[in-house]
Amino acid sequence: MFSKPIIRVIPPGPKARELIEKHREFVATTTHDPENLPLVIERGEGVWLIDVDGNVYLDFSSSIAVNNLGYPTHDEIKYVVTKMIEVLAHAAGTDFFNPYQIYLAEKLVKISPGSHKKKVFFCNSGTEANEAAIKIARYFTNRKYFIAFIGSFHGRTMGSLSLTASKPVQRKRFFPMLNGVIHVPFPNPYRNPWHIDGYEHPDELVSRVIEFIDYWVLQHYVPPDEVAAIFFEPIQGEGGYIVPPKNFFEELSKLAKRYGILMIDDEVQMALGRTGKMFAIEHFNIVPDIITMAKSLSGGVAPIGATIFRAEMDLETGAHSNTYGGNALMSMVALKTIEVVERYLDNVLSLGKIIKERLYDLKERYNVIGDVRGLGLAWAIEFVKDRNTKEHDIKTRDRVIYEALKRGLVLLGCGKSSIRIAPPLIIDEERIKIGLDILEEAIKASV
Ligand SMILES: Cc1ncc(COP(=O)(O)O)c(C=O)c1O
């Protein structure tokens, strides 16, 4: 285990440069940013990532909240992988029964909010977990409309993409998607259409959003009894780690209940300890009808997704399925992942306090930081050109990411001009402080 980053050659080193060029030649374009994040990872050790040129970086990204238990994965999960490879990795979990997916489903039902009867649908990714939620909600309610939030990210397959409203490039030329998705403002305390300071006046912000949905949408053009569900992230992830006011979901839930609308909680990025609770929605005191998850459920090993729903919503035989869902190997990996994460929840809450204090201190001292927000080990800082106009400072954000990389810290952007601070849950105080010191040096070098 390393005690600090080691930079042998400024990234991208010669091997990294060569591989990035090859990647560009053979691999489809997705979301890489070789200018600001020219990181070619060869291996991982706990909270450290080692690139192909031998540089050692501290990871504050958890590979977008997947590697919550570090790299390559936790020792107890490695043991499960080797054991299951000897026993059973895959055998049509859709057509044959196996004990492993039952164990996992039982555990997910037990740990998810609400003591009512629930069932679990298994798949391979976040977007698929959301596709299943869309289908279950439509099938159960026989209603067609969905309400989703501006700034949200729910995936990129055509159903989930129709809910996603984070960046225009994600939707450009793909229209038409699923019909009947209505987007409404999210109660972002820092940036909202009413210019309300949501930290000072959270109740006013919540009232405006609820009024927008109830009066402007449901009483003007969308028949409430045709709305199947409201889709939401408890904390918007890709949109910028935006934490809504404490009472927002309770108010939203009251509105949904009044019209018989389901509440679908997309926990793909926040579930399993990221915020210090197993599910981020536990901070907000409501019980959703459907919960979707993926990323961290995998223990950083291989894809798995899950949709947890009220048992009476179950579909009929043949209505929905997929090949790898409930795969034996990944079911046991996910089960062990949950067990290990349970032991780290206190660590997340105490380290979260250290991060919070330090980020607020940085905000005091650097005008380029407009907003700081987060919970547990899910934090973001937003860069602005001017604190009054709140104009996004994308250039500085990108520069900070690269300056941090040069000093041995891996950061990922989010929102339009924010950086997320989302280290693996297994990190300790000393390494958190090392990372935050590098973050400050990177900001200093970028302004
Ligand atoms: C909240 C949320 N939902 C859904 C997704 C889509 O997950 P996947 O990339 O596994 O399809 C993501 C991915 O970032 C996400 O953050």
The ligand as an ORCA input file, in Angstrom:
! r2SCAN-3c Opt
* xyz 0 1
  C     -27.953      8.209    -11.351
  C     -27.573      7.369    -12.529
  N     -28.510      6.638    -13.137
  C     -28.218      5.850    -14.192
  C     -26.942      5.793    -14.695
  C     -26.637      4.900    -15.871
  O     -25.899      3.821    -15.443
  P     -25.093      2.918    -16.521
  O     -23.982      3.767    -17.037
  O     -24.628      1.746    -15.714
  O     -26.071      2.548    -17.566
  C     -25.929      6.547    -14.087
  C     -24.556      6.516    -14.621
  O     -23.733      7.359    -14.379
  C     -26.242      7.356    -12.969
  O     -25.318      8.087    -12.361
*
